[in-house]
Amino acid sequence: MPESAKPHIAVIGLGSMGFGMATSLRRAGFAVTGCDVSGDAVARFVADGGGGADTPALAAKAADIVVSVVVNAAQTETILFGKDGVAETLARDAVFISSATMDPDVARRLAKQLEATGRHYLDAPISGGAQRAAQGELTILASGSAAAFAKARPALDAMAAKLYELGDAAGQGAAFKMINQLLAGVHIAAASEAITFAAKQGLDIRKVYEVITASAGNSWMFENRVPHVLDGDYTPRSAVEIFVKDLGIIQDMARTAKFPVPVAAAALQMFLMTAASGMGRDDDASVARMYARVTGTHLPGEPK
């Protein structure tokens, strides 16, 4: 595609994921305008060679594709239809790519509302973390109309190592992501429980990590999150509050479907207790710290 034919892209939300996604798009040769509630984040993106806008409406004004990388459904709805929202200025036939994790019913409602205005909505939650976002190697779980996919394709190709096309209407991508979040939350809680229980037994937890990662009890989350515990580093790569939200959505979905999710419910309580202990904005491996404090177990980096 000639440079002049490349679509202009706006990225709304320049947090750890959104900044990496915007950077990947710029590296792929797109003109990208960034917008965030944090002026510092926008200034950083501008210093990196991107464009900046004060409001979603201004960012979307010249955009063919808007990528929304915010925390939840409420923020997504505000970006779409709130004061200075993108629906005020987004061109007809442009596409809005929603990357927030949300209830599938809400994704369907937002899509219907935007599509009624002549724009496209792609339900496209993401997985992979900040490093893979910056490398353009995310996993994207997308659903939407053929027209939405066609419009969004250039951006999707630049941001994703794996793109799953999961249906022809919004909501399917969100539902797949919620199944992922159920497992991810349970696995983090289980990993935190196991490594802290190992410490309580007086085991060398670095050796425990070595053994478990080579054994059947391993999980991706154990392998990824336990090093944060070993290093006593709870700088938030993904915060506790994310799983309070996501496991809460799973409870709502399960209640509506009259489907029991007792293991996910137990994991939710672990994240809630961790947040209530004042660690809600810390890394989600802080569930291990919560276990340690309740049981009087020492972990690296924690006061004795």
C-alpha positions as CSV (number, residue, x, y, z in Angstrom):
1,M,0.0,0.0,0.0
2,P,1.5,3.4,-0.9
3,E,2.3,5.6,2.0
4,S,-0.3,8.2,0.9
5,A,-3.0,5.5,0.9
6,K,-2.3,4.4,4.4
7,P,-5.2,5.2,6.8
8,H,-4.8,7.7,9.5
9,I,-5.1,6.1,13.0
10,A,-6.1,7.6,16.3
11,V,-5.2,5.7,19.5
12,I,-7.3,6.7,22.5
13,G,-5.6,5.7,25.8
14,L,-1.8,5.8,26.0
15,G,-1.3,3.6,29.0
16,S,1.2,0.7,29.0
17,M,-0.8,-1.2,26.4
18,G,-2.0,1.7,24.3
19,F,1.3,3.5,24.1
20,G,2.9,0.3,22.8
21,M,0.1,-0.2,20.3
22,A,0.5,3.3,19.1
23,T,4.2,2.9,18.8
24,S,3.8,-0.3,16.8
25,L,1.4,1.5,14.4
26,R,3.9,4.3,13.9
27,R,6.7,1.9,13.3
28,A,4.5,0.3,10.6
29,G,4.4,3.6,8.8
30,F,1.0,5.0,9.8
31,A,0.3,8.5,10.8
32,V,-0.9,8.1,14.4
33,T,-2.6,10.7,16.7
34,G,-2.6,9.8,20.4
35,C,-5.0,11.0,23.1
36,D,-5.1,10.3,26.8
37,V,-6.4,11.9,30.0
38,S,-2.8,12.3,31.0
39,G,-1.1,15.2,29.3
40,D,2.3,13.7,30.1
41,A,1.4,10.5,28.2
42,V,0.4,12.5,25.1
43,A,3.6,14.6,25.4
44,R,5.7,11.5,25.6
45,F,4.0,10.1,22.4
46,V,4.5,13.4,20.6
47,A,8.2,13.5,21.7
48,D,8.4,9.9,20.2
49,G,7.3,11.3,16.8
50,G,3.5,10.8,17.0
51,G,0.7,13.4,16.9
52,G,-1.3,14.5,19.9
53,A,-4.8,15.6,20.6
54,D,-6.5,17.0,23.7
55,T,-9.8,15.1,23.3
56,P,-11.1,11.9,21.6
57,A,-13.2,14.0,19.2
58,L,-10.2,16.0,18.0
59,A,-8.1,12.8,17.7
60,A,-10.8,11.1,15.6
61,K,-11.4,14.1,13.4
62,A,-9.0,13.0,10.7
63,A,-9.0,9.3,11.5
64,D,-10.0,6.4,9.4
65,I,-9.4,4.0,12.3
66,V,-9.8,4.7,16.0
67,V,-8.2,2.2,18.4
68,S,-9.7,2.5,21.9
69,V,-7.4,1.1,24.6
70,V,-9.1,1.9,27.9
71,V,-9.9,-0.1,31.0
72,N,-13.6,-0.8,30.9
73,A,-17.0,-0.5,29.2
74,A,-17.9,2.8,31.0
75,Q,-14.8,4.5,29.7
76,T,-15.4,3.1,26.2
77,E,-18.9,4.5,26.2
78,T,-17.6,7.9,27.3
79,I,-15.0,7.9,24.5
80,L,-17.7,7.0,22.0
81,F,-20.7,9.1,23.0
82,G,-19.7,11.3,25.9
83,K,-18.7,15.0,25.7
84,D,-16.0,15.4,23.1
85,G,-16.5,11.7,22.1
86,V,-15.4,10.3,18.8
87,A,-18.9,9.8,17.5
88,E,-19.1,13.6,17.1
89,T,-16.3,13.8,14.6
90,L,-15.5,10.3,13.2
91,A,-16.0,10.1,9.5
92,R,-18.8,8.0,8.1
93,D,-17.6,4.5,7.2
94,A,-14.7,4.8,9.6
95,V,-14.1,2.0,12.1
96,F,-13.9,2.1,15.9
97,I,-11.7,-0.8,17.4
98,S,-12.7,-1.4,21.0
99,S,-9.9,-3.2,23.0
100,A,-11.4,-2.9,26.5
101,T,-12.5,-6.1,28.3
102,M,-16.2,-5.9,28.9
103,D,-19.5,-7.8,29.2
104,P,-20.4,-9.2,25.8
105,D,-23.9,-7.7,26.1
106,V,-22.4,-4.2,26.6
107,A,-20.2,-4.7,23.5
108,R,-23.3,-5.6,21.5
109,R,-25.1,-2.5,22.7
110,L,-22.3,-0.1,21.9
111,A,-21.8,-1.7,18.5
112,K,-25.5,-1.3,17.7
113,Q,-25.5,2.3,18.8
114,L,-22.4,3.3,16.7
115,E,-23.4,1.3,13.7
116,A,-26.7,3.1,13.6
117,T,-24.7,6.3,12.8
118,G,-23.0,4.7,9.8
119,R,-19.7,3.9,11.4
120,H,-18.2,0.4,12.0
121,Y,-17.5,-1.2,15.4
122,L,-15.0,-4.0,15.9
123,D,-15.1,-5.8,19.2
124,A,-11.4,-6.6,19.7
125,P,-10.1,-7.3,23.2
126,I,-6.4,-7.9,23.5
127,S,-4.0,-10.2,25.3
128,G,-0.2,-10.2,25.6
129,G,1.0,-7.5,27.9
130,A,2.9,-4.2,27.4
131,Q,6.0,-5.7,25.9
132,R,4.2,-7.6,23.2
133,A,2.1,-4.5,22.6
134,A,5.2,-2.5,21.9
135,Q,6.5,-5.2,19.6
136,G,3.3,-5.4,17.6
137,E,2.9,-9.0,18.7
138,L,-0.4,-9.0,20.6
139,T,-3.1,-11.6,20.4
140,I,-6.4,-9.9,19.3
141,L,-9.7,-11.7,19.8
142,A,-12.0,-9.9,17.3
143,S,-15.5,-10.1,16.1
144,G,-17.6,-7.8,13.9
145,S,-19.0,-7.3,10.4
146,A,-17.0,-8.1,7.3
147,A,-16.9,-4.4,6.6
148,A,-15.5,-3.6,10.1
149,F,-12.7,-6.2,9.6
150,A,-11.9,-4.8,6.2
151,K,-11.6,-1.3,7.5
152,A,-9.6,-2.3,10.6
153,R,-7.3,-4.8,8.8
154,P,-4.2,-2.5,8.3
155,A,-4.2,-1.6,12.0
156,L,-4.8,-5.2,13.2
157,D,-2.0,-6.5,11.1
158,A,0.4,-4.0,12.6
159,M,-0.6,-4.7,16.2
160,A,-1.1,-8.4,16.3
161,A,1.0,-11.6,16.0
162,K,-2.2,-13.6,16.2
163,L,-5.5,-12.3,15.1
164,Y,-8.5,-14.5,15.8
165,E,-11.6,-13.7,13.8
166,L,-14.4,-15.0,16.1
167,G,-17.7,-14.0,14.5
168,D,-19.5,-11.6,12.4
169,A,-21.0,-9.5,15.2
170,A,-19.7,-7.7,18.3
171,G,-19.9,-9.6,21.6
172,Q,-18.1,-12.8,20.5
173,G,-14.6,-11.3,21.0
174,A,-15.6,-10.0,24.4
175,A,-17.0,-13.5,25.4
176,F,-13.8,-15.2,24.3
177,K,-11.7,-12.7,26.3
178,M,-13.8,-13.3,29.5
179,I,-13.1,-17.0,29.3
180,N,-9.4,-16.1,29.1
181,Q,-9.7,-13.7,32.0
182,L,-11.5,-16.4,34.1
183,L,-8.5,-18.7,33.6
184,A,-5.9,-16.0,34.0
185,G,-7.4,-14.8,37.3
186,V,-7.7,-18.3,38.7
187,H,-4.1,-19.1,37.7
188,I,-2.7,-16.0,39.3
189,A,-4.5,-16.7,42.5
190,A,-3.4,-20.3,42.5
191,A,0.2,-19.4,41.7
192,S,0.2,-16.8,44.5
193,E,-1.3,-19.4,46.9
194,A,1.2,-22.1,46.0
195,I,4.4,-20.0,46.1
196,T,3.4,-18.4,49.5
197,F,2.5,-21.9,50.9
198,A,5.9,-23.1,49.7
199,A,7.5,-20.2,51.6
200,K,5.5,-21.1,54.7
201,Q,6.9,-24.6,54.5
202,G,10.4,-23.1,54.6
203,L,11.3,-24.1,51.0
204,D,13.7,-22.2,48.8
205,I,11.1,-20.5,46.6
206,R,13.6,-19.9,43.8
207,K,14.2,-23.6,43.7
208,V,10.4,-24.1,43.9
209,Y,10.0,-21.9,40.8
210,E,12.7,-23.9,39.0
211,V,11.1,-27.2,39.8
212,I,7.5,-26.2,39.1
213,T,8.2,-24.5,35.7
214,A,9.7,-27.9,34.6
215,S,6.8,-29.9,36.0
216,A,3.1,-30.6,35.3
217,G,1.9,-28.0,37.9
218,N,3.3,-25.1,35.8
219,S,1.1,-22.5,34.1
220,W,1.8,-19.5,32.0
221,M,0.8,-17.3,34.9
222,F,3.0,-19.1,37.4
223,E,5.9,-18.8,35.1
224,N,5.2,-15.1,34.4
225,R,4.1,-13.8,37.7
226,V,6.1,-15.7,40.3
227,P,9.3,-13.9,39.3
228,H,7.7,-10.7,40.6
229,V,7.3,-12.4,44.0
230,L,10.9,-13.7,43.9
231,D,12.2,-10.2,43.2
232,G,9.8,-8.5,45.6
233,D,8.9,-6.2,42.7
234,Y,5.2,-5.3,42.6
235,T,5.4,-2.5,40.0
236,P,2.1,-2.9,38.2
237,R,2.4,-4.6,34.8
238,S,-1.3,-5.6,35.4
239,A,-2.9,-4.3,38.5
240,V,-5.0,-6.2,41.1
241,E,-8.0,-4.0,40.3
242,I,-8.1,-5.3,36.7
243,F,-9.0,-8.8,38.0
244,V,-11.4,-7.4,40.6
245,K,-13.2,-5.9,37.6
246,D,-12.9,-8.9,35.2
247,L,-13.7,-11.6,37.6
248,G,-16.7,-9.5,38.7
249,I,-17.9,-9.4,35.1
250,I,-17.6,-13.1,35.0
251,Q,-19.8,-13.4,38.1
252,D,-22.4,-11.2,36.5
253,M,-22.3,-13.2,33.3
254,A,-22.6,-16.5,35.2
255,R,-25.5,-15.3,37.3
256,T,-27.4,-14.2,34.2
257,A,-26.7,-17.6,32.6
258,K,-27.4,-19.5,35.9
259,F,-24.0,-21.2,35.5
260,P,-21.9,-22.0,38.6
261,V,-18.3,-20.6,38.7
262,P,-17.2,-21.4,42.2
263,V,-13.4,-21.5,41.4
264,A,-13.6,-18.1,39.7
265,A,-15.6,-16.8,42.6
266,A,-13.0,-17.9,45.1
267,A,-10.3,-16.2,43.0
268,L,-12.3,-13.0,43.0
269,Q,-12.3,-13.0,46.8
270,M,-8.5,-13.3,46.8
271,F,-8.2,-10.2,44.6
272,L,-10.8,-8.4,46.6
273,M,-8.9,-9.1,49.8
274,T,-5.7,-7.9,48.2
275,A,-7.3,-4.7,47.0
276,A,-8.9,-4.1,50.4
277,S,-5.4,-4.5,52.0
278,G,-4.3,-1.4,50.0
279,M,-2.7,-3.1,47.1
280,G,-5.3,-2.6,44.4
281,R,-3.1,-0.6,42.1
282,D,0.0,-2.8,42.6
283,D,0.9,-5.8,40.4
284,D,-1.6,-8.6,40.5
285,A,1.1,-10.9,41.9
286,S,0.4,-9.0,45.1
287,V,-2.2,-11.7,45.9
288,A,0.9,-13.6,47.2
289,R,1.6,-10.7,49.6
290,M,-1.9,-10.8,50.8
291,Y,-1.5,-14.5,51.6
292,A,1.8,-13.8,53.3
293,R,0.5,-11.0,55.5
294,V,-2.6,-13.1,56.6
295,T,-0.4,-16.1,57.5
296,G,2.7,-14.3,58.8
297,T,4.8,-15.7,56.0
298,H,7.9,-13.8,54.8
299,L,8.4,-13.1,51.1
300,P,11.3,-11.3,49.4
301,G,11.2,-7.6,49.7
302,E,8.6,-7.6,52.5
303,P,9.3,-6.4,56.0
304,K,9.9,-9.2,58.6
